[in-house]
């Protein structure tokens, strides 16, 4: 801990590479996904499904707890077609010991369709997005399909429930082309023509363990929707979905639209936080996006909660996580620089929601500058318990549009937010005070002062269960560093992303472990590319 991470490596080959998603299993194996244009140099092997096939291919793999990826029980593979495929989300299924992989291509894809051997009549389709199941121990592909019935679509995240069903979220042009609702009061909205030919419609879908498409619905209204993240709450059997929207509410009459079928954005009051105005008070369809949070009851896939979350300017909720007690944490970014006058409640004001739970919880009451990150916590009953800016004197947070993300995870210690930052000061006091000595600590932005170099570093802030900060640090080198994902388990904290580092100054480290050879690539390969992927473990807490 301190000057070096517990482990850090480039994950790069002969061209562009990026790591976009992380997850883990109960044995301490780390799963990662991303995309690559490299035709050589990556540690591909041990059950490889295919060699490079297109312009960009999705990549996915498994490291063991000793940071190895080229020994028995570990693997890495390309998966894709002859055009452009990029993986954005990965999740481990404890029921079937498989992982789900989702993503999309930038062109109509030739991503391979592979029917599930035990269910040859499973869902198979055409389109730009894709869904795949891979056997976790070997990386062999059990199932793969293109998704969206030939329509342009992007899938951004995936999670499993306790029965091995996979939930995928993303967005598409022109709505969806199938219902997939089976029984019960499942929420369903068609989306489509009323959105116009160039609008994004959010989508949520459920695939069974047998690879059947059980449920698929659009979410949103006549404006744009982007859905960035999802999380299953196993305690309460719920699914939470987050993103951003530019669609209006239905002002006449203002109703709880919990059943779908309406062309306005679907709002549903669960008795807690309920913001029913886009861009704040009196706004029907404003020029800016608001974040949104949706909750579905998985017993019947009905919508029980849906709310805007934001202020008078652009806001985006990029990720969501649920703790063991069912509390919901979200993160994202905001350009809304004024905040509500009545903390923890929404009172028809066009200000960013703020909520100070009191000492010792971290609370930044004032907007920093340009763009700020934020963290918010809701109870299982949907009450807003905590909401704070995270930002300094320059640009902080992320933007899913630019693949500069804000990600969140949770461990037994509490939530952790991983985001991009251009702030070279303003976060400094927080960093110094929060260095508890238990993890990698980089107290300075690696790119000097603003105006000298405008590249962002990544930034990790770790909270205790009471909301107090116990550690925070920059993570990056000289050049562009971009957040991919963060994951925490067994006292370990992993971060991943992409870097345009050309100086060789980057937090890299190969630990010495008797009988094992941790993977290390310490040479950036940007001769024909603009970015390298990276993976690092920045904390190991023996008390957890």
VOGU-267955 format. One record per residue (C-alpha): y, z, x; residue number from 1. Coordinates in nm, 2 decimals. Example, Ala and Ser with C-alpha at 12.3 -4.5 7.8 and 13.67 -1.06 7.14 Angstrom:
% residues 2
[[-0.45,0.78,1.23],1]
[[-0.11,0.71,1.37],2]
END
This chain:
% residues 544
[[0.00,0.00,0.00],1]
[[0.36,-0.06,0.11],2]
[[0.43,-0.35,0.34],3]
[[0.12,-0.55,0.25],4]
[[-0.07,-0.61,-0.08],5]
[[-0.42,-0.49,-0.11],6]
[[-0.52,-0.86,-0.10],7]
[[-0.32,-1.18,-0.12],8]
[[-0.40,-1.54,-0.08],9]
[[-0.28,-1.89,-0.15],10]
[[-0.51,-2.08,-0.38],11]
[[-0.42,-2.42,-0.28],12]
[[-0.55,-2.76,-0.16],13]
[[-0.41,-3.09,-0.07],14]
[[-0.16,-3.13,-0.36],15]
[[0.00,-2.93,-0.64],16]
[[-0.18,-2.62,-0.76],17]
[[-0.10,-2.33,-0.99],18]
[[-0.27,-2.02,-1.13],19]
[[-0.17,-1.96,-1.50],20]
[[-0.42,-1.71,-1.64],21]
[[-0.62,-1.40,-1.55],22]
[[-0.89,-1.18,-1.71],23]
[[-1.17,-0.95,-1.59],24]
[[-1.51,-0.83,-1.70],25]
[[-1.67,-0.48,-1.70],26]
[[-1.82,-0.53,-1.35],27]
[[-1.49,-0.58,-1.18],28]
[[-1.51,-0.96,-1.15],29]
[[-1.17,-1.14,-1.18],30]
[[-1.15,-1.47,-1.37],31]
[[-0.86,-1.71,-1.32],32]
[[-0.75,-2.05,-1.45],33]
[[-0.48,-2.30,-1.37],34]
[[-0.45,-2.66,-1.27],35]
[[-0.47,-2.87,-0.96],36]
[[-0.38,-3.22,-0.83],37]
[[-0.57,-3.14,-0.51],38]
[[-0.88,-3.34,-0.42],39]
[[-0.97,-3.12,-0.13],40]
[[-0.90,-2.77,0.02],41]
[[-0.99,-2.55,-0.28],42]
[[-1.29,-2.32,-0.26],43]
[[-1.49,-2.52,-0.52],44]
[[-1.86,-2.46,-0.54],45]
[[-2.15,-2.24,-0.66],46]
[[-2.23,-2.40,-0.99],47]
[[-1.94,-2.66,-0.98],48]
[[-1.93,-2.85,-1.30],49]
[[-1.74,-3.15,-1.17],50]
[[-1.53,-3.28,-0.89],51]
[[-1.17,-3.40,-0.94],52]
[[-1.15,-3.65,-1.22],53]
[[-0.79,-3.71,-1.32],54]
[[-0.43,-3.68,-1.21],55]
[[-0.43,-3.31,-1.28],56]
[[-0.75,-3.12,-1.36],57]
[[-0.79,-2.78,-1.51],58]
[[-0.95,-2.53,-1.26],59]
[[-1.13,-2.21,-1.34],60]
[[-1.33,-1.96,-1.13],61]
[[-1.45,-1.61,-1.07],62]
[[-1.39,-1.37,-0.77],63]
[[-1.60,-1.06,-0.73],64]
[[-1.45,-0.71,-0.67],65]
[[-1.46,-0.78,-0.29],66]
[[-1.22,-1.08,-0.34],67]
[[-1.50,-1.33,-0.26],68]
[[-1.53,-1.67,-0.43],69]
[[-1.78,-1.85,-0.21],70]
[[-2.08,-1.63,-0.23],71]
[[-2.36,-1.58,-0.49],72]
[[-2.23,-1.47,-0.82],73]
[[-1.89,-1.62,-0.77],74]
[[-1.77,-1.98,-0.84],75]
[[-1.49,-2.22,-0.89],76]
[[-1.48,-2.56,-1.06],77]
[[-1.26,-2.84,-1.18],78]
[[-1.29,-2.94,-1.55],79]
[[-1.11,-3.23,-1.70],80]
[[-1.10,-3.59,-1.78],81]
[[-0.95,-3.90,-1.62],82]
[[-0.59,-3.83,-1.73],83]
[[-0.41,-3.49,-1.71],84]
[[-0.56,-3.16,-1.80],85]
[[-0.41,-2.81,-1.73],86]
[[-0.56,-2.48,-1.82],87]
[[-0.33,-2.21,-1.95],88]
[[-0.54,-1.93,-2.08],89]
[[-0.88,-1.76,-2.00],90]
[[-1.06,-1.47,-2.16],91]
[[-1.40,-1.30,-2.10],92]
[[-1.64,-1.24,-2.39],93]
[[-1.85,-0.92,-2.34],94]
[[-2.09,-1.01,-2.63],95]
[[-2.21,-1.34,-2.48],96]
[[-2.10,-1.29,-2.11],97]
[[-1.90,-1.61,-2.13],98]
[[-1.54,-1.70,-2.08],99]
[[-1.32,-1.92,-2.30],100]
[[-1.08,-2.16,-2.14],101]
[[-0.79,-2.33,-2.32],102]
[[-0.52,-2.57,-2.22],103]
[[-0.39,-2.92,-2.28],104]
[[-0.31,-3.25,-2.11],105]
[[0.02,-3.43,-2.10],106]
[[-0.15,-3.76,-2.22],107]
[[-0.43,-3.83,-2.47],108]
[[-0.72,-3.67,-2.29],109]
[[-1.06,-3.78,-2.18],110]
[[-1.16,-3.41,-2.15],111]
[[-1.54,-3.40,-2.17],112]
[[-1.69,-3.31,-2.51],113]
[[-2.00,-3.10,-2.46],114]
[[-2.18,-2.97,-2.77],115]
[[-2.33,-2.62,-2.76],116]
[[-2.70,-2.66,-2.69],117]
[[-2.79,-2.40,-2.96],118]
[[-2.56,-2.57,-3.22],119]
[[-2.55,-2.95,-3.16],120]
[[-2.34,-3.00,-3.48],121]
[[-2.07,-2.76,-3.36],122]
[[-1.70,-2.86,-3.37],123]
[[-1.61,-3.17,-3.16],124]
[[-1.28,-3.35,-3.19],125]
[[-1.02,-3.57,-3.02],126]
[[-0.67,-3.49,-2.90],127]
[[-0.47,-3.35,-2.61],128]
[[-0.56,-2.98,-2.62],129]
[[-0.90,-2.84,-2.52],130]
[[-1.13,-2.54,-2.57],131]
[[-1.43,-2.46,-2.36],132]
[[-1.69,-2.19,-2.32],133]
[[-1.84,-2.13,-1.97],134]
[[-2.12,-1.90,-1.87],135]
[[-1.95,-1.62,-1.68],136]
[[-2.20,-1.57,-1.40],137]
[[-2.24,-1.93,-1.30],138]
[[-1.95,-2.12,-1.44],139]
[[-2.18,-2.37,-1.61],140]
[[-2.01,-2.53,-1.92],141]
[[-2.18,-2.42,-2.24],142]
[[-1.94,-2.60,-2.47],143]
[[-1.63,-2.81,-2.45],144]
[[-1.42,-3.00,-2.69],145]
[[-1.09,-3.17,-2.73],146]
[[-0.88,-3.02,-3.00],147]
[[-0.63,-3.12,-3.27],148]
[[-0.80,-3.42,-3.43],149]
[[-0.62,-3.68,-3.21],150]
[[-0.27,-3.52,-3.26],151]
[[-0.06,-3.40,-2.97],152]
[[-0.11,-3.02,-2.92],153]
[[-0.10,-2.75,-2.65],154]
[[-0.31,-2.44,-2.65],155]
[[-0.16,-2.15,-2.45],156]
[[-0.37,-1.84,-2.49],157]
[[-0.71,-1.72,-2.61],158]
[[-0.88,-1.38,-2.68],159]
[[-1.22,-1.27,-2.82],160]
[[-1.31,-1.02,-3.09],161]
[[-1.60,-0.77,-3.07],162]
[[-1.83,-1.03,-3.24],163]
[[-1.77,-1.30,-2.98],164]
[[-1.53,-1.51,-3.19],165]
[[-1.25,-1.68,-3.00],166]
[[-0.89,-1.70,-3.12],167]
[[-0.67,-1.97,-2.97],168]
[[-0.30,-2.02,-3.02],169]
[[-0.05,-2.29,-2.93],170]
[[0.16,-2.56,-3.10],171]
[[0.14,-2.92,-3.20],172]
[[0.35,-3.21,-3.33],173]
[[0.34,-3.28,-3.70],174]
[[0.14,-2.99,-3.82],175]
[[-0.24,-2.97,-3.83],176]
[[-0.50,-3.21,-3.98],177]
[[-0.77,-2.98,-4.11],178]
[[-0.79,-2.66,-4.30],179]
[[-1.10,-2.47,-4.17],180]
[[-1.05,-2.18,-4.41],181]
[[-1.37,-2.03,-4.53],182]
[[-1.36,-1.78,-4.81],183]
[[-1.13,-1.48,-4.87],184]
[[-0.75,-1.47,-4.87],185]
[[-0.72,-1.63,-4.53],186]
[[-0.36,-1.72,-4.45],187]
[[-0.31,-2.09,-4.45],188]
[[-0.01,-2.32,-4.40],189]
[[-0.03,-2.69,-4.37],190]
[[0.27,-2.76,-4.16],191]
[[0.32,-3.13,-4.10],192]
[[0.55,-3.39,-4.25],193]
[[0.83,-3.16,-4.37],194]
[[0.87,-3.05,-4.01],195]
[[0.96,-3.41,-3.90],196]
[[0.78,-3.63,-3.64],197]
[[0.93,-3.46,-3.34],198]
[[0.91,-3.09,-3.43],199]
[[0.66,-2.84,-3.29],200]
[[0.44,-2.65,-3.54],201]
[[0.27,-2.33,-3.43],202]
[[-0.10,-2.30,-3.48],203]
[[-0.37,-2.03,-3.48],204]
[[-0.75,-2.11,-3.48],205]
[[-1.07,-1.93,-3.47],206]
[[-1.39,-2.05,-3.31],207]
[[-1.72,-1.87,-3.38],208]
[[-1.96,-1.77,-3.10],209]
[[-2.16,-2.08,-3.22],210]
[[-1.86,-2.30,-3.15],211]
[[-1.78,-2.38,-3.51],212]
[[-1.41,-2.41,-3.61],213]
[[-1.39,-2.13,-3.87],214]
[[-1.02,-2.11,-3.94],215]
[[-0.71,-2.31,-3.84],216]
[[-0.36,-2.27,-3.97],217]
[[-0.01,-2.38,-3.89],218]
[[0.26,-2.12,-3.87],219]
[[0.63,-2.19,-3.90],220]
[[0.87,-2.39,-4.10],221]
[[1.10,-2.70,-4.08],222]
[[1.22,-2.62,-3.73],223]
[[1.05,-2.59,-3.40],224]
[[0.78,-2.33,-3.32],225]
[[0.62,-2.25,-2.99],226]
[[0.33,-2.00,-2.98],227]
[[0.28,-1.84,-2.64],228]
[[0.04,-1.55,-2.66],229]
[[-0.22,-1.36,-2.87],230]
[[-0.41,-1.04,-2.84],231]
[[-0.70,-0.89,-3.05],232]
[[-0.68,-0.53,-3.14],233]
[[-1.04,-0.41,-3.16],234]
[[-0.95,-0.07,-3.29],235]
[[-0.78,-0.20,-3.61],236]
[[-0.96,-0.54,-3.62],237]
[[-0.63,-0.73,-3.59],238]
[[-0.49,-1.03,-3.42],239]
[[-0.13,-1.04,-3.29],240]
[[0.05,-1.37,-3.22],241]
[[0.38,-1.41,-3.05],242]
[[0.62,-1.69,-2.98],243]
[[0.96,-1.83,-3.08],244]
[[1.10,-2.02,-3.37],245]
[[1.40,-2.21,-3.49],246]
[[1.29,-2.23,-3.85],247]
[[1.49,-2.04,-4.12],248]
[[1.38,-1.77,-4.36],249]
[[1.38,-1.85,-4.73],250]
[[1.71,-1.70,-4.86],251]
[[1.67,-1.77,-5.23],252]
[[1.49,-1.56,-5.31],253]
[[1.42,-1.36,-5.00],254]
[[1.05,-1.29,-5.05],255]
[[0.76,-1.17,-4.84],256]
[[0.57,-1.49,-4.78],257]
[[0.24,-1.33,-4.66],258]
[[0.02,-1.59,-4.81],259]
[[0.15,-1.90,-4.64],260]
[[0.21,-2.23,-4.82],261]
[[0.59,-2.21,-4.79],262]
[[0.80,-2.46,-4.59],263]
[[1.02,-2.18,-4.46],264]
[[0.92,-1.95,-4.18],265]
[[0.65,-1.70,-4.31],266]
[[0.79,-1.35,-4.32],267]
[[0.58,-1.05,-4.42],268]
[[0.70,-0.68,-4.44],269]
[[0.44,-0.43,-4.32],270]
[[0.66,-0.13,-4.38],271]
[[0.79,-0.10,-4.02],272]
[[1.01,-0.32,-3.81],273]
[[1.11,-0.62,-4.03],274]
[[1.39,-0.85,-3.92],275]
[[1.43,-1.12,-4.19],276]
[[1.73,-1.32,-4.05],277]
[[1.71,-1.59,-3.79],278]
[[1.97,-1.52,-3.51],279]
[[2.09,-1.22,-3.70],280]
[[2.30,-1.14,-4.00],281]
[[2.38,-1.42,-4.25],282]
[[2.21,-1.69,-4.04],283]
[[1.98,-1.93,-4.22],284]
[[1.90,-2.19,-3.96],285]
[[2.09,-2.12,-3.64],286]
[[2.12,-2.33,-3.33],287]
[[1.92,-2.08,-3.13],288]
[[1.55,-1.97,-3.12],289]
[[1.44,-1.62,-3.21],290]
[[1.12,-1.45,-3.10],291]
[[0.86,-1.37,-3.36],292]
[[0.56,-1.14,-3.39],293]
[[0.28,-1.20,-3.64],294]
[[-0.02,-0.98,-3.73],295]
[[-0.34,-1.09,-3.90],296]
[[-0.61,-0.87,-4.05],297]
[[-0.93,-1.02,-3.91],298]
[[-1.15,-0.88,-4.19],299]
[[-1.02,-1.17,-4.41],300]
[[-0.77,-1.34,-4.17],301]
[[-0.48,-1.25,-4.40],302]
[[-0.12,-1.21,-4.27],303]
[[-0.01,-0.85,-4.29],304]
[[0.31,-0.86,-4.07],305]
[[0.55,-1.13,-3.96],306]
[[0.90,-1.07,-3.83],307]
[[1.17,-1.22,-3.62],308]
[[1.26,-1.03,-3.30],309]
[[1.59,-1.12,-3.14],310]
[[1.97,-1.14,-3.15],311]
[[2.25,-1.39,-3.19],312]
[[2.14,-1.62,-2.91],313]
[[1.81,-1.76,-2.78],314]
[[1.52,-1.51,-2.76],315]
[[1.15,-1.57,-2.68],316]
[[0.85,-1.34,-2.71],317]
[[0.61,-1.47,-2.44],318]
[[0.32,-1.22,-2.43],319]
[[0.16,-0.93,-2.62],320]
[[-0.09,-0.66,-2.54],321]
[[-0.24,-0.37,-2.74],322]
[[-0.33,-0.03,-2.59],323]
[[-0.64,0.18,-2.68],324]
[[-0.45,0.36,-2.96],325]
[[-0.34,0.03,-3.13],326]
[[0.02,0.03,-3.01],327]
[[0.16,-0.31,-2.96],328]
[[0.37,-0.41,-2.65],329]
[[0.56,-0.74,-2.62],330]
[[0.77,-0.90,-2.35],331]
[[0.99,-1.20,-2.32],332]
[[1.34,-1.30,-2.24],333]
[[1.67,-1.29,-2.42],334]
[[2.02,-1.44,-2.40],335]
[[2.15,-1.21,-2.67],336]
[[2.40,-0.98,-2.50],337]
[[2.49,-0.74,-2.78],338]
[[2.26,-0.50,-2.93],339]
[[2.20,-0.31,-3.26],340]
[[2.43,-0.02,-3.35],341]
[[2.15,0.17,-3.51],342]
[[1.87,0.21,-3.26],343]
[[1.51,0.14,-3.36],344]
[[1.61,-0.01,-3.70],345]
[[1.74,-0.35,-3.81],346]
[[2.04,-0.34,-4.03],347]
[[2.13,-0.70,-4.10],348]
[[2.30,-0.73,-3.77],349]
[[2.30,-1.03,-3.53],350]
[[2.24,-0.82,-3.23],351]
[[1.94,-0.77,-3.00],352]
[[1.70,-0.49,-3.11],353]
[[1.74,-0.18,-2.89],354]
[[1.54,0.14,-2.92],355]
[[1.57,0.44,-2.69],356]
[[1.28,0.68,-2.74],357]
[[1.45,0.94,-2.51],358]
[[1.38,1.08,-2.17],359]
[[1.17,1.01,-1.96],360]
[[1.13,0.65,-2.10],361]
[[1.30,0.37,-1.91],362]
[[1.59,0.24,-2.11],363]
[[1.85,-0.01,-2.00],364]
[[2.11,-0.02,-2.28],365]
[[2.33,-0.30,-2.15],366]
[[2.26,-0.67,-2.10],367]
[[2.26,-0.77,-1.73],368]
[[2.38,-1.13,-1.71],369]
[[2.28,-1.49,-1.81],370]
[[1.91,-1.41,-1.92],371]
[[1.74,-1.08,-1.93],372]
[[1.38,-0.98,-1.97],373]
[[1.28,-0.71,-2.22],374]
[[0.99,-0.48,-2.32],375]
[[0.93,-0.35,-2.67],376]
[[0.67,-0.12,-2.82],377]
[[0.55,-0.09,-3.18],378]
[[0.33,0.16,-3.35],379]
[[0.01,0.04,-3.53],380]
[[0.22,0.09,-3.84],381]
[[0.47,-0.17,-3.70],382]
[[0.75,0.08,-3.64],383]
[[0.97,-0.01,-3.34],384]
[[0.93,0.28,-3.09],385]
[[1.09,0.14,-2.78],386]
[[1.29,-0.17,-2.68],387]
[[1.49,-0.22,-2.36],388]
[[1.65,-0.49,-2.15],389]
[[1.50,-0.54,-1.80],390]
[[1.76,-0.73,-1.60],391]
[[2.03,-0.73,-1.33],392]
[[2.33,-0.93,-1.23],393]
[[2.16,-1.27,-1.25],394]
[[1.89,-1.46,-1.44],395]
[[1.58,-1.25,-1.52],396]
[[1.28,-1.31,-1.75],397]
[[1.11,-1.63,-1.82],398]
[[1.09,-1.95,-2.02],399]
[[0.76,-2.09,-2.15],400]
[[0.94,-2.43,-2.16],401]
[[0.97,-2.43,-1.78],402]
[[0.64,-2.24,-1.72],403]
[[0.84,-1.95,-1.59],404]
[[0.67,-1.68,-1.79],405]
[[0.70,-1.31,-1.87],406]
[[0.36,-1.16,-1.89],407]
[[0.24,-0.81,-1.99],408]
[[-0.08,-0.61,-1.95],409]
[[-0.19,-0.26,-2.01],410]
[[-0.39,-0.01,-1.81],411]
[[-0.48,0.36,-1.87],412]
[[-0.15,0.43,-1.69],413]
[[0.06,0.23,-1.93],414]
[[0.21,-0.12,-1.98],415]
[[0.32,-0.35,-1.69],416]
[[0.56,-0.64,-1.72],417]
[[0.55,-0.93,-1.47],418]
[[0.84,-1.17,-1.48],419]
[[1.06,-1.40,-1.28],420]
[[1.40,-1.29,-1.15],421]
[[1.70,-1.44,-0.98],422]
[[1.86,-1.10,-0.95],423]
[[1.94,-1.01,-0.59],424]
[[2.11,-0.68,-0.69],425]
[[2.13,-0.47,-1.00],426]
[[1.75,-0.41,-1.00],427]
[[1.78,-0.25,-0.66],428]
[[1.84,0.11,-0.76],429]
[[1.55,0.09,-1.00],430]
[[1.33,-0.05,-0.73],431]
[[1.41,0.22,-0.47],432]
[[1.37,0.51,-0.72],433]
[[1.04,0.37,-0.85],434]
[[0.86,0.32,-0.52],435]
[[0.58,0.58,-0.57],436]
[[0.39,0.47,-0.26],437]
[[0.09,0.36,-0.46],438]
[[0.13,-0.01,-0.44],439]
[[0.29,-0.31,-0.27],440]
[[0.66,-0.26,-0.24],441]
[[0.91,-0.54,-0.16],442]
[[1.26,-0.39,-0.20],443]
[[1.45,-0.71,-0.14],444]
[[1.46,-1.05,-0.30],445]
[[1.31,-1.29,-0.04],446]
[[1.56,-1.56,-0.09],447]
[[1.87,-1.38,0.03],448]
[[2.19,-1.37,-0.18],449]
[[2.27,-1.58,-0.49],450]
[[2.45,-1.90,-0.40],451]
[[2.25,-1.92,-0.07],452]
[[1.93,-2.00,-0.25],453]
[[1.88,-2.00,-0.63],454]
[[1.50,-1.97,-0.63],455]
[[1.34,-1.69,-0.83],456]
[[1.10,-1.43,-0.70],457]
[[0.85,-1.27,-0.93],458]
[[0.90,-0.90,-1.02],459]
[[0.65,-0.64,-1.14],460]
[[0.76,-0.32,-1.32],461]
[[0.49,-0.06,-1.41],462]
[[0.54,0.20,-1.68],463]
[[0.36,0.53,-1.75],464]
[[0.23,0.59,-2.10],465]
[[0.56,0.78,-2.18],466]
[[0.76,0.47,-2.08],467]
[[0.89,0.61,-1.75],468]
[[0.88,0.38,-1.45],469]
[[0.64,0.47,-1.17],470]
[[0.66,0.16,-0.96],471]
[[0.86,-0.17,-0.95],472]
[[0.88,-0.44,-0.68],473]
[[0.97,-0.79,-0.61],474]
[[0.68,-1.02,-0.51],475]
[[0.74,-1.35,-0.34],476]
[[0.86,-1.54,-0.04],477]
[[1.13,-1.78,0.06],478]
[[1.13,-2.06,-0.20],479]
[[1.04,-2.09,-0.56],480]
[[0.80,-1.83,-0.69],481]
[[0.67,-1.86,-1.05],482]
[[0.49,-1.61,-1.27],483]
[[0.15,-1.71,-1.40],484]
[[-0.02,-1.39,-1.53],485]
[[-0.09,-1.02,-1.46],486]
[[-0.41,-0.82,-1.52],487]
[[-0.50,-0.46,-1.47],488]
[[-0.83,-0.28,-1.47],489]
[[-1.01,0.00,-1.28],490]
[[-0.69,0.10,-1.11],491]
[[-0.63,-0.25,-0.97],492]
[[-0.33,-0.47,-1.06],493]
[[-0.36,-0.84,-1.00],494]
[[-0.07,-1.10,-1.01],495]
[[-0.09,-1.47,-1.00],496]
[[0.13,-1.78,-1.02],497]
[[0.26,-2.06,-0.81],498]
[[0.50,-2.08,-0.51],499]
[[0.70,-2.35,-0.34],500]
[[0.71,-2.13,-0.02],501]
[[0.75,-2.34,0.29],502]
[[0.83,-2.07,0.55],503]
[[0.49,-1.91,0.56],504]
[[0.66,-1.57,0.48],505]
[[0.46,-1.46,0.17],506]
[[0.28,-1.14,0.08],507]
[[-0.07,-1.23,0.21],508]
[[-0.35,-1.00,0.33],509]
[[-0.72,-1.01,0.40],510]
[[-0.87,-0.65,0.38],511]
[[-1.16,-0.55,0.60],512]
[[-1.46,-0.47,0.38],513]
[[-1.79,-0.40,0.56],514]
[[-2.05,-0.66,0.46],515]
[[-1.80,-0.88,0.28],516]
[[-1.56,-1.17,0.36],517]
[[-1.26,-1.17,0.13],518]
[[-1.12,-1.51,0.06],519]
[[-0.80,-1.59,0.25],520]
[[-0.60,-1.91,0.27],521]
[[-0.28,-1.82,0.46],522]
[[-0.15,-2.17,0.53],523]
[[0.08,-2.32,0.26],524]
[[-0.01,-2.69,0.20],525]
[[0.31,-2.85,0.06],526]
[[0.29,-3.17,0.27],527]
[[0.23,-3.38,-0.04],528]
[[0.31,-3.13,-0.32],529]
[[0.58,-2.90,-0.46],530]
[[0.38,-2.58,-0.53],531]
[[0.07,-2.38,-0.42],532]
[[-0.12,-2.13,-0.64],533]
[[-0.15,-1.77,-0.54],534]
[[-0.35,-1.46,-0.63],535]
[[-0.29,-1.10,-0.51],536]
[[-0.39,-0.75,-0.58],537]
[[-0.08,-0.54,-0.55],538]
[[-0.21,-0.19,-0.64],539]
[[-0.53,0.02,-0.62],540]
[[-0.51,0.36,-0.78],541]
[[-0.82,0.58,-0.69],542]
[[-0.72,0.83,-0.96],543]
[[-0.80,0.58,-1.24],544]
END
